Amino acid sequence: MIGVVFALLASLVWGTAPLLFKLGLRGEVPPILALMVHNLSAFLLAFLLTLAFGYKLDYPLKELLLIALGGIMSGFLGLFFFFLAVKRGDVSVVSPIASTSPLWASLMAFLLLGEPLGPLRLLGIVLVVLGTVLISLSSGR
């Protein structure tokens, strides 16, 4: 149950952040600079919390490299493309489209991790795609 609470909190935070990104990117700040500020602020807060909670720093290198690769993909590439989208498009359109990442995660988890992909999950994927199509069509572009 606590996992669901944290997921809902993540959703709330991730649903609010694009509004701040759009406001910050309305002017002359280039997306790459916005990305640097975003990641630097996230790094500094994570670093301070790591120190404050006294976490050790000696974890298996393979695990840290996989997390680093995920960070490069989501914290750099994904956000860079998202910032470009937010700067040039409407948050109400680009944010739901970018939020289809569970679709890709479910498909890759099925293919690469062998996680089950039953009828309800497939229906959920279809609904995500349909919702994204409807939102995109509603933009009139």
Contacts in CASP RR format, 6 or more apart in sequence:
PFRMAT RR
TARGET T0000
AUTHOR 0000-0000-0000
METHOD contacts of the structure
MODEL  1
MIGVVFALLASLVWGTAPLLFKLGLRGEVPPILALMVHNLSAFLLAFLLT
LAFGYKLDYPLKELLLIALGGIMSGFLGLFFFFLAVKRGDVSVVSPIAST
SPLWASLMAFLLLGEPLGPLRLLGIVLVVLGTVLISLSSGR
14 99 0 8 1.000
15 95 0 8 1.000
18 82 0 8 1.000
18 86 0 8 1.000
18 91 0 8 1.000
18 94 0 8 1.000
18 95 0 8 1.000
19 91 0 8 1.000
21 34 0 8 1.000
21 82 0 8 1.000
21 83 0 8 1.000
21 86 0 8 1.000
21 91 0 8 1.000
22 86 0 8 1.000
22 87 0 8 1.000
22 91 0 8 1.000
24 34 0 8 1.000
25 31 0 8 1.000
25 34 0 8 1.000
25 83 0 8 1.000
25 86 0 8 1.000
25 87 0 8 1.000
31 80 0 8 1.000
31 83 0 8 1.000
31 84 0 8 1.000
31 87 0 8 1.000
32 80 0 8 1.000
34 83 0 8 1.000
35 75 0 8 1.000
35 76 0 8 1.000
35 79 0 8 1.000
35 80 0 8 1.000
35 83 0 8 1.000
38 79 0 8 1.000
39 75 0 8 1.000
39 76 0 8 1.000
39 79 0 8 1.000
50 57 0 8 1.000
82 94 0 8 1.000
82 98 0 8 1.000
85 94 0 8 1.000
85 97 0 8 1.000
85 98 0 8 1.000
86 94 0 8 1.000
86 95 0 8 1.000
90 139 0 8 1.000
92 135 0 8 1.000
92 139 0 8 1.000
93 135 0 8 1.000
93 136 0 8 1.000
93 138 0 8 1.000
93 139 0 8 1.000
93 141 0 8 1.000
96 131 0 8 1.000
96 132 0 8 1.000
96 135 0 8 1.000
97 132 0 8 1.000
97 135 0 8 1.000
97 136 0 8 1.000
100 128 0 8 1.000
100 129 0 8 1.000
100 132 0 8 1.000
102 128 0 8 1.000
103 125 0 8 1.000
103 128 0 8 1.000
103 129 0 8 1.000
106 115 0 8 1.000
106 117 0 8 1.000
106 121 0 8 1.000
106 125 0 8 1.000
107 117 0 8 1.000
107 125 0 8 1.000
109 115 0 8 1.000
110 116 0 8 1.000
110 117 0 8 1.000
END
